[in-house]
């Protein structure tokens, strides 16, 4: 089992950040972004109660289906696309090596 994988996060200024992501800590994409001080708030602490960790999944990975809570929150979020997910609901796994996400814009 790999201890770290690579996940690419594209920030809101279109800058690419290739991040080392541990697979043994149960971290989410939101927590990874926060650890690297990328502009993701995670206001609700990962409970799928806000959309401040909204991301677009850019490549084709077999991700788990969104929960009803995640879908309900995305239904209220701004700038939602077909590939929208909440970063707090995507737990880092070894099979996500090479995953690319883009931070969704924030409402002004």
GROMACS elastic network, one bead per residue, 0.5 to 0.9 nm:
[ bonds ]
;  ai    aj funct       b0    kb
    1    23     6  0.86233   500
    1    94     6  0.74117   500
    2     5     6  0.68815   500
    2    22     6  0.84267   500
    2    23     6  0.71104   500
    2    24     6  0.87210   500
    2    94     6  0.65006   500
    3    21     6  0.82638   500
    3    22     6  0.56500   500
    3    23     6  0.55002   500
    3    24     6  0.63469   500
    3    94     6  0.80550   500
    4    20     6  0.59471   500
    4    21     6  0.51528   500
    4    23     6  0.56974   500
    4    24     6  0.81193   500
    4    94     6  0.76961   500
    4    97     6  0.85191   500
    5    19     6  0.81284   500
    5    20     6  0.57545   500
    5    21     6  0.51689   500
    5    22     6  0.64818   500
    5    23     6  0.70527   500
    5    92     6  0.88029   500
    5    93     6  0.83450   500
    5    94     6  0.64779   500
    5    95     6  0.86424   500
    5    96     6  0.75486   500
    5    98     6  0.73524   500
    6    18     6  0.63720   500
    6    19     6  0.55531   500
    6    21     6  0.59092   500
    6    22     6  0.88657   500
    6    96     6  0.82109   500
    6    97     6  0.53610   500
    6    98     6  0.54390   500
    6    99     6  0.73351   500
    7    17     6  0.82267   500
    7    18     6  0.58410   500
    7    19     6  0.52828   500
    7    20     6  0.66300   500
    7    21     6  0.65165   500
    7    29     6  0.87728   500
    7    96     6  0.75831   500
    7    97     6  0.62883   500
    7    98     6  0.53047   500
    7    99     6  0.50294   500
    7   100     6  0.59360   500
    7   101     6  0.79482   500
    8    16     6  0.65968   500
    8    17     6  0.54912   500
    8    19     6  0.59463   500
    8    20     6  0.88522   500
    8    98     6  0.69225   500
    8    99     6  0.62609   500
    8   101     6  0.63543   500
    8   102     6  0.83359   500
    9    15     6  0.82409   500
    9    16     6  0.58892   500
    9    17     6  0.51778   500
    9    18     6  0.65053   500
    9    19     6  0.73989   500
    9    33     6  0.78730   500
    9    38     6  0.88650   500
    9    99     6  0.85179   500
    9   100     6  0.58864   500
    9   101     6  0.50409   500
    9   102     6  0.55887   500
    9   103     6  0.72404   500
   10    13     6  0.78097   500
   10    14     6  0.55516   500
   10    15     6  0.54241   500
   10    17     6  0.61028   500
   10    18     6  0.86767   500
   10   100     6  0.76589   500
   10   101     6  0.62680   500
   10   103     6  0.62811   500
   11    14     6  0.52928   500
   11    15     6  0.54429   500
   11    16     6  0.66203   500
   11    17     6  0.76713   500
   11    38     6  0.73814   500
   11    39     6  0.76896   500
   11   101     6  0.88270   500
   11   102     6  0.60610   500
   11   103     6  0.53755   500
   11   104     6  0.83011   500
   12    15     6  0.73691   500
   12    39     6  0.84435   500
   12   102     6  0.75100   500
   12   103     6  0.59250   500
   12   104     6  0.70559   500
   12   105     6  0.64365   500
   12   106     6  0.89579   500
   13    16     6  0.89086   500
   14   102     6  0.82036   500
   16   102     6  0.88269   500
   18   100     6  0.89451   500
   19    32     6  0.81373   500
   19    33     6  0.85874   500
   19    36     6  0.78967   500
   20    32     6  0.87569   500
   21    27     6  0.83473   500
   21    29     6  0.87539   500
   21    32     6  0.68389   500
   21    92     6  0.72866   500
   21    93     6  0.89564   500
   21    97     6  0.86956   500
   22    25     6  0.62812   500
   22    26     6  0.81878   500
   22    27     6  0.75171   500
   22    32     6  0.87664   500
   22    92     6  0.74371   500
   22    93     6  0.83730   500
   22    94     6  0.85882   500
   23    26     6  0.67291   500
   23    27     6  0.75580   500
   23    91     6  0.88664   500
   23    92     6  0.58698   500
   23    93     6  0.54005   500
   23    94     6  0.58407   500
   24    27     6  0.80872   500
   24    92     6  0.85812   500
   24    93     6  0.82381   500
   24    94     6  0.89329   500
   25    92     6  0.84690   500
   26    91     6  0.62324   500
   26    92     6  0.65479   500
   26    93     6  0.81126   500
   27    30     6  0.80254   500
   27    31     6  0.59324   500
   27    32     6  0.66448   500
   27    88     6  0.86275   500
   27    90     6  0.84697   500
   27    91     6  0.56680   500
   27    92     6  0.57931   500
   27    93     6  0.88516   500
   28    31     6  0.51602   500
   28    32     6  0.62342   500
   28    33     6  0.86741   500
   28    46     6  0.83818   500
   28    87     6  0.64657   500
   28    88     6  0.53295   500
   28    89     6  0.65759   500
   28    90     6  0.52930   500
   28    92     6  0.54701   500
   29    32     6  0.50305   500
   29    33     6  0.62039   500
   29    34     6  0.86419   500
   29    53     6  0.84902   500
   29    86     6  0.85361   500
   29    88     6  0.60461   500
   29    89     6  0.77625   500
   29    90     6  0.58108   500
   29    91     6  0.64283   500
   29    92     6  0.65494   500
   29   101     6  0.89693   500
   30    33     6  0.52015   500
   30    34     6  0.62639   500
   30    35     6  0.86499   500
   30    40     6  0.67386   500
   30    41     6  0.81480   500
   30    42     6  0.66607   500
   30    46     6  0.76861   500
   30    53     6  0.58740   500
   30    54     6  0.86846   500
   30    86     6  0.79469   500
   30    89     6  0.81460   500
   30    90     6  0.79718   500
   30    91     6  0.88866   500
   31    34     6  0.50339   500
   31    35     6  0.60690   500
   31    36     6  0.87100   500
   31    40     6  0.86810   500
   31    42     6  0.80540   500
   31    46     6  0.83983   500
   31    87     6  0.80901   500
   31    88     6  0.70897   500
   32    35     6  0.50503   500
   32    36     6  0.64417   500
   32    37     6  0.86497   500
   32    38     6  0.87372   500
   32    92     6  0.87398   500
   33    36     6  0.52377   500
   33    37     6  0.61707   500
   33    38     6  0.51429   500
   33    39     6  0.74596   500
   33    40     6  0.64399   500
   33    53     6  0.89929   500
   33    87     6  0.88221   500
   34    38     6  0.56761   500
   34    39     6  0.72580   500
   34    40     6  0.61748   500
   34    41     6  0.74636   500
   34    42     6  0.82609   500
   35    38     6  0.76838   500
   37    40     6  0.79249   500
   38    41     6  0.87937   500
   39    53     6  0.89200   500
   39   103     6  0.83955   500
   40    43     6  0.87280   500
   40    52     6  0.63724   500
   40    53     6  0.54568   500
   40    54     6  0.83619   500
   40   103     6  0.78927   500
   41    44     6  0.85659   500
   41    45     6  0.86591   500
   41    52     6  0.55051   500
   41    53     6  0.63363   500
   42    45     6  0.53285   500
   42    46     6  0.62076   500
   42    47     6  0.88933   500
   42    50     6  0.75854   500
   42    51     6  0.77049   500
   42    52     6  0.53751   500
   42    53     6  0.54386   500
   42    87     6  0.85935   500
   42    88     6  0.73918   500
   43    46     6  0.77668   500
   43    49     6  0.84343   500
   43    50     6  0.67272   500
   43    51     6  0.82728   500
   43    52     6  0.63764   500
   43    53     6  0.82825   500
   44    47     6  0.57870   500
   44    48     6  0.70478   500
   44    49     6  0.57722   500
   44    50     6  0.59361   500
   44    51     6  0.86217   500
   44    52     6  0.82980   500
   45    48     6  0.82280   500
   45    49     6  0.85379   500
   45    50     6  0.89699   500
   45    88     6  0.80017   500
   46    49     6  0.76440   500
   46    50     6  0.84901   500
   46    53     6  0.85737   500
   46    86     6  0.88443   500
   46    87     6  0.82843   500
   46    89     6  0.70853   500
   47    50     6  0.78439   500
   47    69     6  0.87879   500
   47    70     6  0.89787   500
   47    88     6  0.73436   500
   47    89     6  0.80842   500
   48    51     6  0.72011   500
   48    69     6  0.63065   500
   48    70     6  0.56005   500
   48    72     6  0.88592   500
   48    73     6  0.66554   500
   48    86     6  0.71655   500
   48    88     6  0.69111   500
   48    89     6  0.70690   500
   49    69     6  0.77596   500
   49    70     6  0.80239   500
   49    73     6  0.64590   500
   50    53     6  0.78440   500
   50    54     6  0.88089   500
   50    73     6  0.64325   500
   50    74     6  0.86257   500
   50    76     6  0.89106   500
   50    77     6  0.81522   500
   50    86     6  0.88064   500
   51    54     6  0.52725   500
   51    70     6  0.89890   500
   51    73     6  0.65450   500
   51    74     6  0.68878   500
   51    76     6  0.82838   500
   51    77     6  0.60418   500
   51    78     6  0.84773   500
   51    86     6  0.65766   500
   51    87     6  0.88318   500
   52    77     6  0.88690   500
   52    86     6  0.81342   500
   52    87     6  0.88160   500
   52   104     6  0.88682   500
   52   106     6  0.77942   500
   53    85     6  0.84301   500
   53    86     6  0.55737   500
   53    87     6  0.51690   500
   53    88     6  0.65370   500
   53   103     6  0.75979   500
   53   104     6  0.80423   500
   54    74     6  0.81211   500
   54    77     6  0.81873   500
   54    80     6  0.84798   500
   54    84     6  0.68256   500
   54    85     6  0.58689   500
   54    87     6  0.59498   500
   54    88     6  0.84649   500
   54   102     6  0.88149   500
   54   103     6  0.64660   500
   54   104     6  0.55898   500
   54   105     6  0.83414   500
   54   106     6  0.88245   500
   55    83     6  0.82151   500
   55    84     6  0.57330   500
   55    85     6  0.54998   500
   55    86     6  0.60606   500
   55    87     6  0.60947   500
   55   101     6  0.61250   500
   55   102     6  0.54477   500
   55   104     6  0.50093   500
   55   105     6  0.87228   500
   56    80     6  0.85363   500
   56    81     6  0.75011   500
   56    82     6  0.84100   500
   56    83     6  0.52866   500
   56    85     6  0.62053   500
   56    86     6  0.85681   500
   56    87     6  0.89761   500
   56   100     6  0.85025   500
   56   101     6  0.53539   500
   56   102     6  0.50925   500
   56   103     6  0.64521   500
   56   104     6  0.63900   500
   57    60     6  0.77723   500
   57    61     6  0.85394   500
   57    83     6  0.54119   500
   57    84     6  0.64650   500
   57    85     6  0.70915   500
   57    99     6  0.77744   500
   57   100     6  0.61885   500
   57   102     6  0.66839   500
   58    83     6  0.72940   500
   58    99     6  0.77331   500
   58   100     6  0.54002   500
   58   101     6  0.53976   500
   58   102     6  0.70592   500
   59    98     6  0.87242   500
   59    99     6  0.65526   500
   59   100     6  0.60603   500
   59   101     6  0.78231   500
   60    63     6  0.85807   500
   60    99     6  0.82708   500
   61    95     6  0.85338   500
   61    96     6  0.70890   500
   61    99     6  0.73372   500
   62    65     6  0.88362   500
   62    95     6  0.87970   500
   62    96     6  0.85529   500
   63    66     6  0.85983   500
   63    90     6  0.79002   500
   63    96     6  0.84095   500
   64    67     6  0.86644   500
   64    90     6  0.80803   500
   66    69     6  0.79517   500
   66    70     6  0.57690   500
   66    71     6  0.62253   500
   66    85     6  0.75463   500
   66    86     6  0.86862   500
   66    89     6  0.78396   500
   67    70     6  0.51317   500
   67    71     6  0.62277   500
   67    72     6  0.85620   500
   67    89     6  0.85469   500
   68    71     6  0.50893   500
   68    72     6  0.60497   500
   68    73     6  0.86235   500
   69    72     6  0.51079   500
   69    73     6  0.62646   500
   69    74     6  0.86533   500
   70    73     6  0.51695   500
   70    74     6  0.61391   500
   70    75     6  0.84974   500
   70    85     6  0.77168   500
   70    86     6  0.68317   500
   70    89     6  0.75236   500
   71    74     6  0.50615   500
   71    75     6  0.60280   500
   71    76     6  0.88379   500
   71    85     6  0.85278   500
   72    75     6  0.50403   500
   72    76     6  0.67865   500
   73    76     6  0.52870   500
   73    77     6  0.63421   500
   73    86     6  0.85643   500
   74    78     6  0.79398   500
   74    80     6  0.67775   500
   74    84     6  0.76632   500
   74    85     6  0.74672   500
   74    86     6  0.76485   500
   75    78     6  0.84202   500
   75    80     6  0.78233   500
   76    80     6  0.88599   500
   77    80     6  0.64201   500
   78   104     6  0.87179   500
   78   105     6  0.81535   500
   78   106     6  0.74646   500
   78   107     6  0.66025   500
   79    84     6  0.87421   500
   79   104     6  0.71220   500
   79   105     6  0.70242   500
   79   106     6  0.81787   500
   79   107     6  0.82901   500
   80    83     6  0.80189   500
   80    84     6  0.58087   500
   80    85     6  0.86575   500
   80   104     6  0.82190   500
   81    84     6  0.52071   500
   81    85     6  0.89126   500
   82    85     6  0.88475   500
   84   104     6  0.82546   500
   85    88     6  0.86409   500
   85    89     6  0.76411   500
   85    90     6  0.79040   500
   86    89     6  0.55547   500
   86    90     6  0.70493   500
   87    90     6  0.53841   500
   87    91     6  0.81587   500
   88    91     6  0.72967   500
   90    93     6  0.88374   500
   92    95     6  0.84713   500
   92    96     6  0.67875   500
   92    97     6  0.88816   500
   93    96     6  0.55238   500
   93    97     6  0.77185   500
   94    97     6  0.58979   500
   95    98     6  0.86258   500
   95    99     6  0.89158   500
   96    99     6  0.53527   500
  103   106     6  0.88862   500
